[in-house]
């Protein structure tokens, strides 16, 4: 994305700025194609032209995150923030990188800075909910997700995250309502069907759980966790031979899974 800032570039020629902008655009296209290293090279070429290009520093950080290079991403975000310290999008990006590193309190501080600039940003509230969940602050996480949903009530990601958090808390019936909201928005979201199936299983509603899990397997027949969940419901329904076949299939697909070793 473009933040549209070239802070100290008043004396920089139009052609140089335009070249940098084009390179950033190229980087964004490369990143969209999953070519993250090529995208980073494009952003770095932009920075050779315009070292104060906030867009290049920010988007470079995003591409580094995609490669799992979170420390380097934070350095890139910090360069962008040195040039534009009041930008909510950059603070949010830094917060995500800090969360990925397990630095949850630091992530919350970054999100707090983002909210000072844009309190009605649902994505920031959703990210806060995720980080609070990582800190085992489940009730606070639900509150953050609820704020996000008052801003964007049809955001499938937030409903999904809320459902997962409710499941973690053992509030399976509420979780099912959240997953149903996800599926009302996107009927083909496989993870929502899977989590719905697991929640139904935990509620003892095994026939319904099988319908959800079979929907997952119709989309992704090599999903080991879905096969495991299917085995649990089949066994509970007394269909022991089918359950054995399902657990065997799960082991074939993911022999090293800790869940399947239990």
C-alpha positions in Angstrom: 0.0 0.0 0.0 0.9 3.6 -0.4 1.2 5.9 2.6 2.1 8.7 0.2 4.9 10.3 2.1 8.3 11.5 1.0 9.3 13.5 4.1 12.5 15.3 3.4 12.3 15.3 -0.3 11.3 18.9 -1.1 14.6 19.4 -3.0 14.4 16.0 -4.8 13.5 16.1 -8.4 10.1 15.0 -9.7 11.7 12.3 -11.9 13.5 10.7 -8.9 10.4 10.7 -6.8 8.3 9.2 -9.7 11.0 6.5 -10.3 10.9 5.6 -6.6 7.1 5.5 -6.6 7.1 3.2 -9.7 9.6 0.9 -8.0 7.4 0.7 -4.9 4.4 -0.1 -7.2 6.4 -2.9 -8.8 7.4 -4.2 -5.4 3.7 -4.3 -4.3 2.8 -6.3 -7.4 5.7 -8.7 -6.8 4.7 -9.2 -3.2 1.1 -9.9 -4.3 2.5 -12.7 -6.5 4.4 -14.1 -3.5 7.8 -13.0 -4.9 8.9 -11.4 -1.6 12.6 -11.3 -2.2 12.1 -9.7 -5.6 9.8 -7.2 -4.0 12.4 -6.3 -1.4 14.9 -5.7 -4.1 12.4 -3.3 -5.8 11.9 -1.4 -2.5 15.6 -1.1 -1.9 16.1 0.3 -5.4 13.4 2.8 -4.5 15.3 3.7 -1.4 18.5 4.2 -3.4 16.6 6.9 -5.3 14.7 8.3 -2.4 16.0 7.3 1.0 13.2 9.1 2.8 10.4 7.2 0.9 8.1 6.1 3.7 6.2 3.8 1.4 9.4 1.9 0.5 10.4 1.4 4.1 6.9 0.3 5.1 6.3 -2.1 2.3 9.8 -3.5 2.7 8.9 -4.3 6.3 5.7 -6.1 5.1 7.7 -8.2 2.6 10.3 -9.1 5.3 7.5 -10.2 7.6 6.2 -12.5 4.8 9.6 -14.2 4.8 9.6 -14.6 8.6 12.3 -12.0 9.0 10.5 -10.1 11.8 13.5 -8.4 13.4 14.5 -6.9 10.0 10.9 -6.0 9.4 10.8 -4.0 12.7 14.0 -2.1 11.6 12.3 -1.2 8.4 9.1 -0.1 10.2 11.3 2.0 12.5 12.8 3.8 9.6 9.3 4.5 8.3 8.2 5.8 11.7 11.3 8.0 12.1 10.0 9.8 9.0 6.3 9.6 9.8 5.8 8.9 13.5 2.0 9.4 13.5 1.0 6.8 10.9 -1.4 4.2 12.3 -0.7 1.7 9.5 3.0 1.6 10.2 2.5 1.2 13.9 0.1 -1.6 13.2 2.6 -3.3 11.0 5.2 -3.1 13.7 2.8 -4.5 16.2 2.2 -7.5 14.0 5.9 -8.1 13.7 6.4 -7.8 17.5 3.5 -10.3 18.1 5.1 -12.7 15.7 8.3 -12.5 17.8 6.4 -13.3 20.9 7.0 -9.7 22.2 3.3 -9.3 23.1 3.5 -6.4 25.5 5.6 -4.4 23.0 3.1 -5.3 20.3 0.2 -3.9 22.5 2.2 -0.7 22.9 2.6 -0.4 19.1 -1.1 -1.0 18.6 -1.9 1.6 21.3 0.1 4.1 19.3 -1.8 3.1 16.2 -5.1 3.7 17.9 -4.1 7.2 18.9 -4.2 8.0 15.2 -7.1 5.8 14.1 -9.4 4.5 16.8 -12.0 3.3 14.4 -9.6 0.9 12.6 -11.1 -2.6 12.9 -7.9 -4.3 11.8 -6.0 -2.8 14.7 -8.6 -3.9 17.2 -8.6 -7.4 15.7 -4.8 -7.6 16.1 -5.1 -6.4 19.7 -7.5 -9.2 20.3 -5.1 -11.8 18.9 -2.2 -10.5 21.0 -4.3 -10.4 24.2 -5.3 -14.0 23.4 -1.6 -14.9 23.2 -1.2 -13.4 26.7 -4.1 -15.6 27.9 -6.2 -12.5 28.5 -9.2 -14.1 26.9 -12.0 -11.9 28.2 -10.0 -8.7 27.1 -9.4 -10.4 23.8 -13.2 -10.9 23.3 -13.8 -7.3 24.2 -11.3 -6.2 21.5 -12.9 -8.4 18.9 -16.3 -7.0 19.8 -15.0 -3.4 19.3 -13.7 -4.5 15.9 -17.1 -6.0 15.0 -18.9 -2.8 15.9 -16.8 -1.0 13.4 -16.9 -3.7 10.7 -19.7 -6.2 11.6 -19.1 -8.3 8.4 -15.4 -8.9 8.9 -15.0 -12.6 8.6 -11.5 -12.7 10.0 -12.6 -11.1 13.3 -15.6 -13.4 13.7 -13.3 -16.3 13.1 -10.8 -15.1 15.6 -13.5 -14.5 18.1 -14.8 -18.0 17.5 -11.4 -19.5 18.2 -11.0 -17.5 21.4 -14.5 -18.6 22.6 -13.5 -22.2 21.9 -10.3 -21.8 23.8 -12.4 -20.6 26.8 -14.8 -23.6 26.5 -17.7 -21.4 25.3 -18.5 -23.7 22.4 -22.1 -22.7 21.8 -21.0 -19.0 21.4 -18.1 -20.1 19.3 -20.5 -21.9 17.0 -22.5 -18.7 16.5 -19.3 -16.9 15.6 -18.2 -19.6 13.1 -21.7 -19.5 11.5 -21.3 -15.7 11.0 -18.0 -16.4 9.2 -19.7 -19.0 7.0 -22.6 -16.6 6.3 -20.0 -14.2 4.9 -17.9 -16.9 3.1 -19.4 -20.3 2.8 -16.2 -21.7 1.4 -13.9 -20.8 4.3 -12.4 -24.2 5.2 -10.9 -23.2 8.6 -14.4 -22.0 9.8 -15.9 -25.4 8.8 -13.1 -27.2 10.6 -13.4 -25.1 13.8 -17.1 -25.4 13.7 -16.8 -29.2 13.5 -14.4 -29.3 16.4 -16.7 -27.1 18.5 -19.7 -29.3 17.6 -17.7 -32.3 18.7 -16.9 -30.7 22.0 -20.6 -30.0 22.5 -21.3 -33.7 21.9 -23.1 -33.0 18.7 -21.2 -35.6 16.7 -23.6 -36.1 13.7 -23.5 -32.3 13.0 -19.7 -32.4 13.6 -19.3 -35.0 10.9 -21.3 -32.9 8.4 -18.9 -29.9 9.1 -15.7 -32.1 9.0 -16.8 -33.8 5.8 -17.3 -30.4 4.2 -13.6 -29.7 5.1 -12.5 -33.0 3.6 -14.4 -32.3 0.4 -12.4 -29.2 0.0 -9.1 -30.5 1.4 -9.0 -34.3 1.5 -5.4 -34.2 2.9 -6.2 -32.3 6.1 -4.9 -34.6 8.8 -6.5 -32.6 11.6 -9.9 -33.0 10.0 -9.4 -36.7 9.6 -8.5 -36.8 13.3 -11.6 -34.8 14.3 -13.7 -37.2 12.1 -12.3 -40.2 13.9 -13.3 -38.7 17.3 -17.0 -38.2 16.2 -17.2 -41.5 14.5 -15.9 -43.3 17.6 -18.4 -41.4 19.8 -21.2 -42.5 17.5 -20.1 -46.1 17.9 -18.8 -46.4 14.3 -15.5 -47.8 15.5 -14.2 -49.4 12.2 -14.7 -46.1 10.4 -13.1 -44.2 13.3 -10.0 -46.5 13.0 -9.8 -45.9 9.3 -10.0 -42.1 9.8 -7.3 -42.1 12.5 -5.0 -44.2 10.3 -5.5 -41.7 7.5 -4.6 -38.9 9.8 -1.4 -40.6 10.8 -0.5 -41.2 7.2 -0.9 -37.6 6.4 0.9 -36.2 9.4 2.9 -38.9 11.3 4.8 -36.4 13.4 1.7 -34.6 14.8 1.8 -34.3 18.6 -2.0 -34.2 18.6 -2.2 -37.6 16.8 0.3 -39.2 19.2 -2.0 -38.7 22.1 
